[in-house]
């Protein structure tokens, strides 16, 4: 019987796979060769082997509630179907902004339904001052002190900083005092500036600004997730560069809790309507991205989280055998992906089933990846 080592030796990406299986750090060229590998099954086998060594057979998730406080946004990104354009002093069709009491009422229902994490993100709305966010965070923590507030992407933090003439450091400091426990990892998109110009509006921050804001957050003890949006107009090289930039920052701060490859969902977005993309990435491409992410980040970010809302639960289950170990959360009330027609929903029971069906051990966790109980 052939061993894994002999099978790897015959692969077009043998050098990268051999380094990965022996726990060596992979470089840019390794990442490109893995993203382009023909033998996707071998890639998955190695990624799964590394996953087992690093995190074992647990499949973790958090009971989370997604709260989108406003869909009004000045950015108008071509990848987004969620936003409604900002018009000063005018109502916008389909646009909304929740009041603080409305937010707290929704959080109350979420907590009563078992949510331990409130995931708060929204559009870049110029009408919302810094006190709006502070009142939300403080209100949640006052009523439900044991609930984790995971709030705002780096994009929102940078926008609020510029809008209110506060430094990024000051914004994070004020929000931490008001009750933020962790922050969301969205808005990273792809760091390459040329690709970013196509998928993100000019008013959105650059990749360098995103990384700088994340570093400031980590230095203040605010940890969070990291993401990459793939499957639009980017190339393999852009994906690998993005992942390695995340890894470089993680080496300095250890502030990222997980890495989440986010599959681009094109329906109802300007990028699809304009003809720049024809549809979503293939499942094979999804598997390559997740497996390569596992191998590039091994020993640096060991939680590779699978956003089942974007992939669908069946593909998400397969990704658990391609290096993934976390199913993010129940994502109750998620709206951003659902704006593109993604209607996947998951209960705690269905997530448990996904893991158990392939012989894994489901474990409910908190936001910081501490296991609360095995199911």
C-alpha positions, -999 to 999 in steps of 0.1 A, spaced: 0 0 0 13 34 -9 19 58 20 8 95 21 45 105 15 48 85 -17 15 99 -30 27 134 -22 60 128 -40 41 123 -73 21 155 -70 27 187 -89 27 205 -56 49 180 -38 73 205 -23 45 225 -6 26 194 5 58 178 20 65 210 39 29 212 52 28 175 64 61 181 83 49 213 100 71 237 80 59 272 73 47 277 37 57 307 15 40 325 -13 50 301 -41 38 272 -20 4 288 -16 1 295 -53 10 259 -61 -16 246 -36 -43 269 -49 -36 256 -85 -33 219 -76 -51 194 -98 -54 166 -72 -79 183 -49 -84 150 -30 -47 149 -20 -49 186 -10 -79 178 12 -62 147 27 -31 168 37 -52 197 50 -74 173 71 -42 156 84 -29 190 96 -62 200 110 -64 168 131 -28 174 145 -36 210 154 -72 210 167 -83 174 169 -118 163 160 -139 190 176 -163 209 154 -170 242 172 -197 268 169 -213 296 188 -250 304 194 -250 338 177 -275 364 167 -267 388 138 -279 423 144 -276 447 114 -284 481 129 -287 499 95 -284 492 58 -279 528 48 -243 531 34 -223 557 16 -198 531 2 -220 516 -26 -197 486 -31 -202 466 -63 -201 433 -43 -229 442 -19 -267 436 -23 -274 446 13 -269 484 13 -292 512 4 -277 545 -7 -274 574 17 -294 605 8 -290 633 34 -323 643 49 -343 619 27 -359 585 32 -346 558 10 -367 530 -4 -359 498 15 -336 517 39 -337 514 76 -319 523 108 -328 508 141 -332 529 172 -313 519 204 -346 506 220 -353 486 189 -319 470 190 -323 461 227 -357 446 221 -341 423 194 -313 414 216 -338 405 244 -355 380 220 -322 366 209 -309 360 245 -343 344 254 -337 320 225 -303 310 237 -279 334 220 -246 339 238 -231 362 212 -245 393 195 -228 400 162 -233 436 153 -225 451 119 -241 476 95 -237 501 68 -216 533 68 -243 557 79 -232 593 83 -262 601 105 -250 579 133 -226 594 158 -202 576 181 -227 579 210 -252 558 191 -229 528 191 -218 534 227 -255 534 238 -261 501 221 -231 484 236 -237 498 271 -274 490 269 -267 453 260 -240 449 287 -262 466 314 -291 442 308 -272 411 298 -237 413 312 -228 377 303 -236 381 266 -206 386 243 -208 417 222 -189 411 189 -193 443 170 -182 463 140 -158 456 112 -125 475 107 -143 493 79 -170 507 103 -144 516 129 -123 536 104 -154 553 91 -166 563 126 -131 575 133 -131 598 103 -167 609 108 -162 619 144 -126 632 143 -115 606 168 -84 585 163 -89 548 157 -73 541 191 -98 564 208 -128 548 190 -117 514 201 -110 526 237 -145 542 240 -162 511 225 -143 488 248 -153 509 278 -189 507 265 -189 470 263 -173 456 232 -157 422 238 -145 414 203 -149 427 168 -161 413 135 -137 404 107 -156 415 77 -146 442 52 -112 428 45 -124 417 11 -91 413 -9 -61 434 1 -46 439 -34 -53 475 -42 -62 470 -79 -87 443 -71 -100 463 -42 -108 492 -65 -132 469 -84 -150 452 -56 -150 480 -29 -159 516 -32 -133 543 -30 -147 556 3 -140 522 19 -106 517 36 -76 503 19 -62 469 28 -33 485 47 -58 506 67 -78 475 76 -47 457 88 -35 488 108 -69 491 125 -68 454 134 -34 458 149 -46 487 170 -76 466 182 -54 437 192 -30 460 211 -60 471 231 -70 436 239 -99 434 215 -96 402 195 -116 392 165 -119 372 133 -101 377 100 -117 372 66 -111 370 29 -138 375 2 -130 352 -27 -147 341 -59 -151 374 -77 -124 390 -99 -94 381 -79 -66 357 -90 -49 330 -71 -19 352 -63 -42 378 -47 -57 352 -24 -23 339 -13 -10 374 -7 -41 383 14 -37 352 36 0 358 41 -7 394 52 -31 381 78 -5 357 89 22 384 92 -1 405 115 -10 374 136 27 368 142 29 403 157 -3 404 178 -19 369 181 -52 388 180 -71 369 154 -93 341 167 -101 326 134 -98 329 96 -130 328 76 -128 325 38 -161 341 26 -175 329 -7 -187 358 -28 -225 355 -35 -231 375 -67 -269 376 -69 -284 411 -68 -250 428 -68 -236 453 -93 -206 431 -101 -229 405 -115 -253 429 -132 -223 446 -150 -211 413 -163 -177 414 -144 -186 380 -129 -208 352 -142 -217 334 -110 -204 320 -78 -172 300 -75 -174 262 -79 -174 238 -49 -140 226 -61 -127 261 -58 -142 265 -23 -124 233 -12 -90 246 -26 -94 279 -8 -102 263 26 -76 236 24 -49 261 13 -59 285 40 -55 257 66 -20 249 54 -8 285 50 -20 295 84 -11 263 103 4 271 137 -6 308 133 -44 308 131 -56 273 139 -93 279 137 -104 278 101 -141 288 102 -166 277 76 -193 302 68 -221 278 60 -245 307 51 -224 313 20 -215 277 11 -246 259 20 -247 232 47 -238 203 24 -206 219 10 -198 231 45 -198 196 58 -174 185 30 -151 215 40 -149 199 75 -128 172 57 -107 198 39 -92 216 69 -121 234 84 -129 229 121 -154 256 131 -190 262 118 -190 299 129 -224 300 145 -262 298 142 -261 333 126 -298 339 134 -312 369 116 -283 371 91 -292 397 64 -262 405 43 -259 372 24 -296 367 24 -298 399 4 -282 380 -24 -308 352 -22 -289 329 2 -317 315 24 -297 289 44 -308 287 80 -293 265 107 -304 256 142 -281 243 169 -295 209 163 -287 210 125 -251 221 131 -247 193 156 -260 169 130 -235 182 103 -206 173 126 -219 140 140 -228 127 106 -191 126 96 -179 113 130 -168 146 145 -174 159 180 -197 190 180 -189 215 207 -206 247 216 -181 275 223 -180 311 233 -167 339 211 -131 334 223 -132 297 214 -136 283 249 -157 252 248 -189 256 268 -202 220 263 -200 190 241 -232 179 223 
